[in-house]
Structures are given as structure tokens and as C-alpha cells.
């Protein structure tokens, strides 16, 4: 085993750790840091359930070595809180629209949707479809997922307008 010291900022919290250089980011997130919301499918890159944001870009954490994220800012599904502590509008919209049955895909869908909404705050339904294209769900028909993302976009836009006043 070859170990290396790495530093991450996970959900806004600085973390220093010595890890095996062969450790996948998904395993570091789940096993080293105990953030088990990020899902592991078992087949590398097959579902998008392991999606996290690394420096605001969605990545399949099962395809990335943890040492590759040294000094990066990482956001996981556990980081969906507003500054005031309330649940962010995106997971709240998912709850309201009940877009999943088993929930295995939900963390990856949320992270991909967040990346989309941060880069495109007023997406069309087609934009949402493209933004979630790397996330596979075997339970839903995706329409409720798209509805949830569109609803979150509206809430986030309205909040930005209120804050701008």
C-alpha cells in the first residue's frame, strides 16, 4: 500500500487524511468520512448514483481516485442545507414530487441537478433531461424528476429575486 496525505473540503468542512493512493473517491467519502448518502452501484460508472460535485463539476466518484481530488472542494448529498439550516429547495422539491421509488439514484440525481441549476438557473425541460442524462433510474419514468428540478429552479429563482431587492 502506498499512502498519501490529502486535504479535501467536503460540504464546506476542511478534512485532512492519509489514504491509500488506490482508494476511489466514493470509498473515501463513504468509508473514510462516513457520508453514506453517495451511492455505490458496484459497476463503475453504470448509474450516476455516485455523482458528487468536485469544484462544482459533477463527477462519478466511483471513477475517480480520491488522491485526484486533493485540495478540491467536494459537495455530497449531505451538503444540501441552506445557510439558515433549512433544507435546500432542490431536495425539498424531490420530496414533494416523490420522483423515486427505491431512492438509490436520488443522491446522484440531486447532485447532477444542482450542477445544472448552478450553471443554468432557468433551464427548460430539455435542459434538465440533458443535465440528468448520466443518471440512470430503473424505477421512474423521469417525468416527476424533471418536474421536481423545474419546481426547484422556480423556487431558487424567486429566492434570488427576493435577495436582490
C-alpha positions as CSV (number, residue, x, y, z in Angstrom):
1,X,0.0,0.0,0.0
2,X,1.2,3.5,-0.9
3,X,-0.3,6.1,1.3
4,X,-0.5,9.9,0.7
5,X,-1.7,12.8,2.8
6,X,-4.6,14.6,1.1
7,X,-6.8,17.6,2.0
8,X,-10.4,18.0,0.9
9,X,-13.1,20.5,1.7
10,X,-16.2,18.3,2.0
11,X,-19.5,20.1,2.3
12,X,-17.6,23.2,3.5
13,X,-15.6,21.4,6.1
14,X,-11.8,21.0,5.8
15,X,-10.7,17.4,6.1
16,X,-7.1,16.1,6.2
17,X,-6.4,12.4,5.9
18,X,-3.8,9.9,4.9
19,X,-5.2,7.4,2.4
20,X,-4.2,4.6,0.1
21,X,-3.5,6.0,-3.3
22,X,-5.7,3.3,-4.9
23,X,-8.8,4.4,-2.9
24,X,-11.7,5.6,-5.0
25,X,-13.3,8.9,-4.1
26,X,-16.7,7.1,-3.5
27,X,-15.0,4.9,-0.9
28,X,-13.2,7.8,0.8
29,X,-16.5,9.7,1.0
30,X,-18.4,6.7,2.4
31,X,-15.8,4.8,4.4
32,X,-13.3,7.4,5.5
33,X,-15.7,10.3,6.1
34,X,-18.9,8.4,6.9
35,X,-21.0,10.2,4.3
36,X,-23.1,7.3,3.1
37,X,-25.6,9.3,1.0
38,X,-23.3,8.9,-2.0
39,X,-24.3,5.6,-3.5
40,X,-22.1,2.8,-4.8
41,X,-23.5,0.8,-7.7
42,X,-20.8,-1.8,-7.9
43,X,-20.3,-1.4,-11.7
44,X,-18.0,1.5,-12.4
45,X,-19.9,4.5,-13.8
46,X,-23.1,2.5,-14.6
47,X,-25.8,4.6,-12.9
48,X,-24.6,8.0,-11.8
49,X,-25.8,7.3,-8.2
50,X,-22.2,8.1,-7.1
51,X,-22.3,11.6,-8.5
52,X,-20.7,14.3,-6.4
53,X,-19.6,17.8,-7.2
54,X,-15.9,18.3,-7.3
55,X,-15.1,22.0,-7.6
56,X,-18.7,22.5,-8.7
57,X,-18.5,19.9,-11.6
58,X,-20.5,16.7,-11.4
59,X,-18.2,13.6,-11.4
60,X,-18.8,9.9,-10.9
61,X,-16.9,9.4,-7.7
62,X,-16.6,5.6,-8.5
63,X,-14.4,6.5,-11.4
64,X,-12.1,9.0,-9.7
65,X,-9.2,8.2,-7.3
66,X,-9.5,10.1,-4.1
67,X,-6.0,11.4,-4.4
68,X,-7.0,13.1,-7.6
69,X,-9.3,15.3,-5.6
70,X,-6.6,16.6,-3.3
71,X,-7.2,20.2,-2.3
72,X,-10.6,20.1,-4.1
73,X,-14.0,21.3,-2.8
74,X,-16.4,18.3,-2.8
75,X,-20.1,18.5,-2.2
76,X,-22.2,15.5,-1.4
77,X,-25.9,15.0,-1.0
78,X,-25.4,15.5,2.8
79,X,-24.5,19.1,2.0
80,X,-28.0,20.2,0.9
81,X,-28.7,22.8,3.6
82,X,-29.3,26.5,3.2
83,X,-27.3,29.0,5.1
84,X,-30.1,29.3,7.6
85,X,-30.1,25.5,8.2
86,X,-33.3,24.8,6.2
87,X,-33.4,22.1,3.6
88,X,-32.4,23.4,0.1
89,X,-35.3,23.8,-2.4
90,X,-33.9,21.1,-4.7
91,X,-34.3,18.1,-2.3
92,X,-37.5,19.7,-0.9
93,X,-38.9,19.6,-4.5
94,X,-37.8,16.0,-4.8
95,X,-39.7,15.2,-1.6
96,X,-42.8,17.0,-2.8
97,X,-42.8,15.3,-6.2
98,X,-41.8,11.9,-5.0
99,X,-39.7,11.2,-8.1
100,X,-38.2,7.9,-6.9
101,X,-39.4,4.6,-5.6
102,X,-36.3,2.9,-4.2
103,X,-34.2,6.1,-3.8
104,X,-30.9,4.6,-4.9
105,X,-30.5,7.0,-7.8
106,X,-31.7,10.1,-5.8
107,X,-28.3,11.3,-4.4
108,X,-26.8,11.3,-7.9
109,X,-29.8,12.9,-9.5
110,X,-29.8,15.7,-6.9
111,X,-26.1,16.4,-7.4
112,X,-26.4,16.5,-11.2
113,X,-29.5,18.7,-10.9
114,X,-27.6,21.0,-8.6
115,X,-24.7,21.4,-11.0
116,X,-27.3,22.1,-13.8
117,X,-29.1,24.7,-11.8
118,X,-26.0,26.5,-10.7
119,X,-24.8,26.8,-14.3
120,X,-28.3,27.3,-15.8
121,X,-30.7,28.8,-13.3
122,X,-33.6,28.9,-15.7
123,X,-33.5,25.6,-17.6
124,X,-36.0,24.2,-20.0
125,X,-37.3,20.7,-19.6
126,X,-35.0,19.6,-22.3
127,X,-32.0,21.2,-20.5
128,X,-33.0,19.2,-17.4
129,X,-33.2,16.0,-19.5
130,X,-29.7,16.6,-20.8
131,X,-28.4,17.6,-17.4
132,X,-29.5,14.3,-15.9
133,X,-28.5,12.1,-18.8
134,X,-25.7,10.4,-16.9
135,X,-28.1,9.3,-14.1
136,X,-30.0,6.1,-14.6
137,X,-33.1,5.2,-12.7
138,X,-34.8,1.9,-13.1
139,X,-38.0,2.8,-11.1
140,X,-39.4,6.0,-12.5
141,X,-40.3,7.4,-15.9
142,X,-38.3,10.5,-15.1
143,X,-41.2,12.9,-15.6
144,X,-41.6,13.5,-11.8
145,X,-37.8,14.0,-11.5
146,X,-37.9,16.7,-14.3
147,X,-40.9,18.3,-12.6
148,X,-39.0,18.4,-9.3
149,X,-36.0,20.1,-10.9
150,X,-38.2,22.6,-12.7
151,X,-40.0,23.4,-9.4
152,X,-36.7,23.8,-7.6
153,X,-35.5,26.2,-10.4
154,X,-38.6,28.3,-9.9
155,X,-38.1,28.4,-6.1
156,X,-34.4,29.2,-6.4
157,X,-35.0,31.9,-8.9
158,X,-37.7,33.5,-6.7
159,X,-35.4,33.4,-3.7
160,X,-32.6,35.1,-5.7
161,X,-35.0,37.9,-6.8
162,X,-36.1,38.5,-3.2
163,X,-32.5,38.6,-2.0
164,X,-31.6,41.0,-4.8
165,X,-34.1,43.6,-3.6
